Amino acid sequence: MSKIAVLGGGVSGLTSALCLLAQFKDTIGELTVLASEYPGDYHAPDYTSPWAGANWYSLAKDSEHLQIQRDKLTYTLLLQLADREQNSGIKKFHLKTFLQKSSILPWFVKEGFVEGLKELSEEEVKSRKLDPSQIRGFEFVTVSINPTRYNNYLISQIINAGGIVRRIKRLDTIDQIVEVMGHIPSLVVNCAGVNAGKLLREMDPDEQGKVYPVKGQILQIYEDLPFQVIIEDLPEEDKPSPDQFLNVFPRPEGGCIVGGLAAKNDYSKDIDPELSSSILRVMKKHIPELSTATVYNSYVGFRPGREGGVRIGLSDYSLTRHIGVLKVVHNYGIGGSGYQSSYGSAMEVCGYAEKAFSQRPRCPARL
């Protein structure tokens, strides 16, 4: 029976662990999730999952066929979870997105993939203080996720399926997992996020330079909104900061998170008060329903970016401090799409695990 170690306690690691347990329940003798941070920990901005906007809005380009398939599978499963698992922290919302008419439409709009899709009227665009000659809007059904509740839900499902969840000190290199486990695992699943490149610097040195943080800055407000809003390209008259956009996502339990920022290679953990002021000002202009909003918290988090996009694949690394080979399936570098592609990415992890196990997995009726 195989002994599996999943490295990372965020949404990518937890979803990968759950899908592996579902797919290979007759093959896996032991599966252990190893992480230094878990849901409820807020001390580490590079532990990305607690800080996430956590909705579904695919960022895949038309040419990224594999990413589109990951996002499609995840969309379907998240909607199902919202309907049938009331304790998962997932709730359906409509999303209103506003795009430049000159820009390429998202694939899910062109394909009519998402539920409840409709184009918004010019009056709606005007009501958001946007120019309908330049901007068009669309609405569809998506989900909002409470990250802590949802990731704790995943942990409960992992434990119920026989998995183990264990807190450890942060590893310096990936081969240290052998000392932690006391043996060479049959398979390691590397979901270490923005720290994945550092962990691989000895065995896969090119990766250290490919992985980088994408800084985000978020405000939390008490007020509710019955729908989500995304404006990716803010008008020049808004005088946005560099890399600023507008996201407003209501949380299932009430209140909203408001963003945002996507600053590549920005390692600063400091909250920029000028940016916070700009985010609040822009929100109040375009969403008058929130003109009296009260900010009760602000924070910074780092999305796990990677040159070339997410890495999902199988590597065999010869161990230098031990005798043997470390088989590693990678799942890191997803940027800001961790939740919205989580199940699709995890099922791809299962495909590479199949190669490592040299057997065909059975597809369960439900994950």
C-alpha positions in Angstrom: 0.0 0.0 0.0 1.3 3.4 -0.9 2.2 6.1 1.6 1.5 9.6 0.3 2.6 13.0 1.7 0.8 16.1 0.5 2.9 19.2 1.2 0.7 22.3 1.8 -2.4 23.1 3.8 -4.0 25.5 1.4 -6.9 24.9 -1.0 -4.6 23.2 -3.6 -3.1 20.8 -1.1 -6.3 20.0 0.6 -8.3 19.4 -2.6 -5.5 17.3 -4.0 -5.4 15.2 -0.9 -9.2 14.7 -0.9 -9.3 13.7 -4.6 -6.4 11.3 -4.1 -8.2 9.6 -1.3 -11.4 9.3 -3.4 -9.6 8.0 -6.5 -7.1 5.6 -4.9 -8.9 4.4 -1.7 -7.8 0.8 -2.4 -4.2 1.8 -3.2 -3.3 4.4 -0.5 -2.3 2.9 2.8 -1.6 6.2 4.4 -2.0 9.8 3.2 -0.6 12.7 5.4 -1.1 16.4 4.7 1.9 18.3 6.0 1.9 22.0 6.5 3.1 24.8 8.8 -0.1 26.7 8.4 -3.7 25.6 8.4 -7.2 27.3 8.2 -7.5 29.7 11.1 -3.9 30.8 10.9 -3.5 34.5 9.8 0.1 35.2 10.7 1.7 34.4 7.3 0.7 36.4 4.2 2.4 33.8 2.0 -0.1 31.2 3.2 -2.5 32.4 0.5 -5.7 30.6 1.0 -7.1 32.5 4.0 -6.6 35.8 2.2 -8.3 34.9 -1.0 -11.3 36.5 -2.7 -12.4 32.9 -3.2 -15.0 33.0 -6.0 -15.2 31.5 -9.5 -14.2 33.8 -12.4 -12.0 32.0 -14.9 -8.9 33.9 -16.0 -7.9 31.3 -18.6 -7.2 32.6 -22.1 -8.8 31.0 -25.2 -5.6 29.2 -26.0 -5.2 27.7 -22.5 -7.4 24.7 -23.2 -6.2 22.6 -20.3 -6.8 25.4 -17.8 -10.3 25.9 -19.2 -11.0 22.2 -18.6 -9.7 22.6 -15.0 -11.9 25.6 -14.4 -15.0 24.0 -16.0 -14.8 21.0 -13.7 -14.3 23.1 -10.7 -17.2 25.4 -11.6 -19.6 22.5 -11.8 -18.5 20.9 -8.5 -18.5 24.2 -6.6 -22.1 24.8 -7.6 -23.0 21.3 -6.5 -21.3 21.8 -3.2 -23.2 25.1 -2.7 -26.5 23.2 -3.2 -25.9 20.1 -1.2 -23.2 20.9 1.5 -24.6 23.7 3.7 -21.6 23.5 6.0 -19.0 24.0 3.3 -19.0 27.8 3.4 -20.0 28.1 -0.3 -22.9 30.2 -1.4 -24.2 31.0 -4.9 -24.2 34.7 -6.0 -24.7 36.5 -9.2 -21.6 38.2 -10.6 -21.7 41.5 -12.6 -18.5 42.0 -14.6 -17.7 45.0 -16.7 -15.3 44.8 -19.6 -13.8 47.0 -22.3 -15.7 46.5 -25.6 -12.3 46.4 -27.3 -11.1 43.4 -25.1 -11.6 39.8 -25.9 -14.6 38.3 -24.2 -13.9 35.6 -21.6 -14.2 32.1 -23.0 -17.1 31.2 -20.6 -19.1 34.1 -22.0 -18.4 33.2 -25.6 -19.3 29.6 -25.0 -22.3 30.4 -22.8 -20.8 28.0 -20.3 -21.9 29.6 -17.0 -25.4 29.5 -15.6 -27.8 32.5 -15.8 -25.6 34.3 -18.4 -27.0 37.6 -19.7 -25.7 40.9 -21.0 -26.4 43.9 -18.9 -28.2 46.9 -20.2 -26.6 50.3 -21.0 -28.6 51.7 -18.1 -26.9 49.3 -15.8 -23.5 50.2 -17.1 -24.3 53.9 -16.7 -25.5 53.3 -13.1 -22.0 52.1 -12.3 -20.5 55.4 -13.6 -19.1 53.6 -16.6 -19.3 54.7 -20.3 -21.5 52.3 -22.3 -19.8 53.3 -25.5 -16.6 51.8 -24.1 -17.8 49.3 -21.6 -20.2 46.3 -21.7 -21.3 44.2 -18.8 -22.4 40.6 -18.2 -24.0 38.8 -15.3 -23.9 35.1 -14.4 -24.2 32.7 -11.5 -21.0 32.0 -9.5 -20.1 31.3 -5.9 -18.6 33.1 -2.9 -16.5 31.0 -0.5 -15.6 31.6 3.1 -12.0 30.4 2.9 -11.6 29.3 6.5 -14.9 27.5 6.7 -14.3 25.8 3.3 -10.8 24.7 4.0 -11.9 23.3 7.4 -14.7 21.5 5.5 -12.0 19.9 3.2 -10.0 18.9 6.3 -13.0 17.2 7.8 -13.6 15.3 4.6 -10.0 14.2 4.4 -10.0 12.9 8.0 -13.4 11.1 7.4 -11.8 9.5 4.3 -8.9 8.2 6.5 -6.3 10.9 5.8 -4.0 12.4 8.4 -3.4 16.2 8.9 -0.2 17.1 10.6 1.5 20.5 11.5 5.2 20.7 10.9 7.9 23.4 10.8 8.5 24.9 7.4 10.8 22.7 5.3 13.9 24.3 3.8 14.3 21.8 0.9 11.8 19.2 -0.3 14.0 16.2 0.6 13.6 17.1 4.3 10.2 15.4 4.0 12.0 12.1 4.4 13.2 13.0 7.9 9.7 14.3 8.8 8.0 11.2 7.6 10.7 8.8 8.8 10.7 7.1 5.4 10.8 7.9 1.7 7.1 8.4 0.7 5.7 6.5 -2.2 4.6 9.9 -3.6 4.9 13.5 -2.6 2.4 16.1 -3.8 4.0 19.5 -3.8 1.4 22.2 -3.2 3.8 24.6 -1.4 2.6 27.7 -3.2 4.9 30.7 -3.4 7.5 28.7 -1.4 7.7 25.9 -3.9 10.6 27.3 -5.9 12.7 27.6 -2.7 12.0 24.1 -1.7 13.2 22.8 -5.1 16.3 25.0 -5.4 18.7 22.0 -5.0 16.8 19.3 -7.0 15.2 21.5 -9.6 17.1 24.8 -9.5 15.4 26.5 -12.4 12.2 26.6 -10.5 13.4 29.0 -7.9 13.6 31.8 -10.4 10.2 31.0 -11.9 8.1 31.3 -8.8 7.2 34.8 -7.5 4.6 36.5 -5.3 1.7 38.5 -6.6 0.8 40.9 -3.9 -2.9 41.6 -3.1 -4.4 44.1 -0.8 -8.0 43.7 0.5 -10.5 45.6 2.6 -13.2 44.0 4.7 -16.5 45.8 5.2 -19.6 45.1 7.3 -22.1 45.9 4.7 -23.7 43.3 2.4 -24.2 43.3 -1.3 -26.5 40.8 -3.0 -24.2 40.3 -6.0 -20.4 40.3 -6.8 -18.8 43.0 -8.9 -15.6 43.0 -11.0 -14.2 45.9 -13.0 -10.8 44.8 -14.4 -9.9 48.0 -16.2 -10.7 51.0 -14.2 -11.4 54.3 -16.1 -8.5 56.8 -16.2 -10.6 59.4 -14.3 -10.6 57.0 -11.3 -6.8 57.6 -11.1 -6.2 54.1 -9.9 -2.9 53.0 -8.5 -0.7 50.8 -10.7 -2.0 47.2 -10.9 -5.3 48.2 -9.2 -8.7 46.9 -10.2 -12.1 46.6 -8.4 -13.5 43.3 -7.0 -16.3 43.2 -4.5 -17.3 39.8 -3.2 -20.0 39.3 -0.6 -19.1 36.6 2.0 -21.6 33.8 2.7 -21.9 34.9 6.3 -22.3 38.6 5.5 -20.2 41.5 4.8 -17.9 41.9 1.7 -14.3 41.8 0.8 -13.1 44.6 -1.5 -10.0 44.7 -3.7 -7.8 44.9 -5.2 -4.2 44.8 -6.3 -2.2 42.3 -8.4 1.5 43.5 -8.0 4.0 40.9 -9.4 7.2 40.4 -7.5 6.2 42.8 -4.7 7.4 41.2 -1.5 6.3 44.1 0.8 4.1 42.9 3.7 3.0 46.5 4.5 -0.5 47.7 3.9 -0.4 50.8 1.7 -2.9 53.3 3.2 -3.1 55.3 0.0 -4.1 52.2 -1.9 -6.7 51.4 0.7 -8.1 54.9 0.3 -8.1 54.5 -3.5 -9.9 51.1 -3.3 -12.6 52.5 -1.0 -13.1 55.6 -3.2 -13.4 53.6 -6.4 -15.8 51.1 -4.7 -18.1 53.9 -3.5 -18.1 55.6 -7.0 -19.0 52.5 -8.9 -21.2 50.8 -6.3 -23.4 53.5 -4.7 -25.1 50.7 -2.7 -22.0 50.7 -0.6 -21.4 54.5 -0.3 -21.6 54.4 3.5 -19.5 51.2 3.9 -17.5 50.7 7.1 -14.1 49.2 6.8 -13.2 47.0 9.8 -10.0 45.3 8.5 -7.4 45.4 5.8 -4.7 43.0 4.9 -2.0 41.9 2.4 -1.6 38.4 0.9 0.7 36.9 -1.7 -0.7 34.8 -4.6 1.7 32.1 -5.8 2.7 33.2 -9.3 4.9 31.3 -11.7 6.5 32.0 -15.1 4.7 29.8 -17.6 1.7 29.4 -15.3 0.7 26.6 -13.0 3.0 23.6 -12.8 1.2 20.2 -12.6 3.5 17.3 -13.5 5.5 14.3 -12.2 9.2 14.5 -11.4 11.6 11.8 -10.1 14.4 13.3 -8.0 17.5 11.3 -7.0 18.1 11.8 -3.3 21.6 12.8 -2.2 21.2 12.5 1.6 19.3 9.2 1.3 19.3 6.2 -0.9 16.4 6.2 -3.3 14.2 8.4 -5.5 11.6 10.9 -4.5 8.6 10.9 -6.7 6.9 14.3 -6.7 3.7 15.4 -8.4 3.7 19.2 -8.5 0.7 21.5 -8.1 1.8 25.1 -7.6 2.0 28.4 -9.3 -1.7 28.9 -10.0 -1.6 32.6 -9.1 -5.0 34.0 -8.2 -7.0 31.0 -9.5 -6.5 28.5 -6.7 -10.1 28.1 -5.7 -11.6 28.3 -9.1 -9.5 25.6 -10.6 -8.9 23.5 -7.5 -10.8 20.4 -8.4 -9.7 20.4 -12.0 -6.1 20.8 -10.9 -6.5 18.1 -8.2 -7.9 15.6 -10.7 -4.9 16.3 -13.0 -2.7 15.5 -9.9 -4.6 12.2 -9.7 -3.7 11.5 -13.3 0.0 11.9 -12.6 -0.4 9.8 -9.4 -1.8 7.1 -11.6 1.4 7.1 -13.6 3.4 6.9 -10.4 1.2 4.0 -9.1 1.1 2.3 -12.5 -2.6 1.6 -12.2 -5.8 3.0 -13.5 -7.9 4.9 -11.0 -11.6 4.4 -10.6 -13.7 7.5 -10.9 -15.9 7.9 -7.8 -19.6 8.9 -8.1 -18.8 12.0 -6.0 -15.8 13.7 -4.7 
